[in-house]
Structure formats: C-alpha cells, structure tokens
Amino acid sequence: MTTRERKFVFDTIESGGAQTIKESYVLLLASKIPNKTRKPKISQEISDMNNGLAGNPKRMCIAYEKYLLGIPLSGSLVELYYNERVNIKCRDFHKLPDGASGHFGVVIEGVREIKDKNGNRMCFLSLSDETYMLDSVVVFASFYNKVAWIIEEGKPVFISGKKNKGSLIVNNISHL
C-alpha cells in the first residue's frame, strides 16, 4: 500500500467515513500487498465479517480498521465479541474488594514471561477492554504451563480471576 493510499484510509477513518468502506476497496488494497496468499485470505475475512457483523456499523467499522490498518482505532477488539459470562469491566476492577472474583472479556496487550524461584515459567499480563487497561495481572506457573499456548499479544480472551492485593490472579483463560 502506498503512503498516499494509507493516508486516505486514515483520513477516511478520522472523518467518520469508515462505515462507507466497501468490500471492493478492501480487495483493491489487498491486491496491493505483494504476498499472493494474502489476497484470498483477506477476501475470506471480509466475507466472514460481512456475514457476522451485518447490521452493526460500529462493530463493522472496528473490524475493517483491524484488517485494513492492523489496529482498531474507533473501539476495542473486545467489542467484536460477546460473552454472557463477562460480569466486570477493567475500569471496575479497582473498586472490587480483595478476594472478589470476576470474569473479564479482554485483549492481551502485553506478556512478560519470567521464571519463578523454582525455575518454572510464569507470566505477567497487560490486559485491556473498551474501558481501561490492567497491568497487574499474574499467571502463576502451575496454571501457566496449561495455558501458555493461548497467551499471545493482541488476542481477545476470556479471563476469570480473583483480586489479591490490587493484582488480578488468573484462574482460567479461554478464547473469547
């Protein structure tokens, strides 16, 4: 994609005209990418988005931004998914008393993997949803070994955990 085309896409999104981006324009942009396998993949992704997000312009706009630009500008990836088990937002986590449990629908923003004193792998996560970002999220070694394959930056996940001294201790992670 040329600098001029990229500027056009950014200007369109900033002006609020992203809802008018049509599938044909996305396919045109996909054809500019030199990788021959990327064009069919983008075509399939656009078709899936149109089927799954029809009738919801905000979600459609977020999905197009993610696939066109690589990042959603007008919202969070979490808004593309719905899970009835989610009962708390990141913004409300700080209001919870110690020992309280919560279920979050979040995007993993950062992963810092370390080894504990016994040499086992564990990690600290940065999570965000459409309301706020949590940096103090701990996945202990006993659980981390079971779910390390799910934990990846940029991936939307469902997390259950308990608040302990201001940090979220993760009990469960699954795909959102």
Buried (B, 14 or more C-beta within 10 A) or exposed (E): BEEEEEEBBBEBBEEEEBEEBEBEBBEEBBEEEEEEEEBEEBBEBBEEBEEEBEEEEBBBBBBBBBBBBEEBBBBBBBBBBEBEEBEBBBEEBEEBEEEEBBBBBBBBBBBEEEEEEEEEEBBBBBBBBBEBBBBBBBBBBEBBEEBBEBBEEEBBBBBBBBBEEEBBBBBEBEEB
